[in-house]
Amino acid sequence: MKTTRYFIITICLFIALSIPRFANGQSGYNIVLTLTGNHSGKVALALQMTDNVVVIDSLPQITNGSYHFRGNRSLVPGQYTFIQNGRRLFNFVISFERRMELKFNAHMENGRTTELTASGDAENEAYMELQRFVQDMNRRPMNQYEINTIDRYTDSIARRYPNSLLAIIARNISTPPIPQYMALHDRRILHTSILPIRIQSFFTNIVPPHPQSVIPQIDTILNRCTDPLVKEWCGEFLLGYFLSSYIMGMEHAAMHIAKKFLSGEIRHRDPGLLIEIESYVAFNEHSLLGMPAPELRLPNLRGEPVSLRNLNAEYTIVLFYDEDCPICQEEMPLVDEVYQQYKSNNILVYAVYTQDRYQAWRQYAAQLNPEWIHVWDPDFSSGFHRLYNVTGTPKIYLLDRDKIIIGRGIDADVLQDILSYYLD
């Protein structure tokens, strides 16, 4: 597809200095990792940042297989991991910003970490126990009793360590991926891998994929984000998630979130992203699925204006194309095949040439089906680019008898599927 790049969603990394202090006292950290078994190379200490990791330090091996990480500034609360040769060894947690004295021992065999122990911090000792327990349970098929056993165990961990990051992680192991378990009020959640996994699972496995179901759940999540940075991250993630959805109609959800950014309900620190969101809204808000198609009254090859809304058709295919578009040259014969299959059901094609080269248009249109309604907008006064999000070609819509949009941004295969659903 010949495209115009106008919108990019970026998932920002929240820098460590933005995390507030959770506890007073001595600062700094002293972490010793001792590895035995078959391993080699540097080990990196990294902080989980939702779906990314940020390396804090990287050390070569010292005596007896030990790696000694030191710092004068306390590590921010979050889920940390050790990485060797591009592979995670294991995770640990820091719940509060304070001085940490930690020791870990692990055995490496064929790239797997075993015999893992922690000392110096009761929370991480419990975290290691939790990981072993869950791994053991997952090695075999589980019945409902065993699932309930995991629930009871993770609940007991959360109760033993209230207000800790371990409690948040434990409650998100086996519970349903619903907003009340996601700790959306707690900024520390941004330094775990919980949010992208749980939010995606929530909208994939629990919420029906329809705007009337999805949008209220989006509001539930955002309303529970009492921390502005958590709300900003969730807003960006949800916007990107629904923009990339292959399910028609999810653009309503993306538009709903985009307008929250523009209204200031979701605060954002990147003015460039807000400009991109403004462009997205402007080019999409008039032609969403289920909306009346914007009127176009464009001249045909004889210079006679033809109104889109006044066409008497059960279904209308609105096709925007360019004679210099390679994908158009492949797609338009396929659209014509679909048209030929269903034209007896009173289907029309309103084919809009998107450029201003009259002779090129006439020559190209002569190669297309003469039964189609061929129109153009030589001075672009109709605003069809903005009304129909024509940032690239081909762009195909399907309208019903009342000129309601029932297919948006589709190709010939999806066009075939929709018409088959209604007509076969």
Secondary structure, DSSP 8 states (H G I E B T S, - for coil): -EE------------GGGS-----S---EEEEEEEEES--S-EEEEEEETTEEEEEEEE---GGGEEEEEESS---SEEEEEEETTEEEEEEEE-SSS-EEEEEEEEEETTEEEEEEEES-HHHHHHHHHHHHHHHHHTS---HHHHHHHHHHHHHHHHHSTTSHHHHHHHTTSS-S-GGGS-TT-GGGGGSSHHHHHHHHIIIIIS-SSHHHHHHHHHHHHHH--SHHHHHHHHHHHHHHHHT--STTTHHHHHHHHHHHHHTSS--S-HHHHHHHHHHHHHHTTS-TTSB----EEEBTTS-EEESTT---SEEEEEEE-TT-HHHHHHHHHHHHHHHHHGGGTEEEEEEE-S--HHHHHHHHTTS-TTSEEEE-TT-TT-HHHHTT-SEE-EEEEE-TT-BEEEES--HHHHHHHHHHHH-
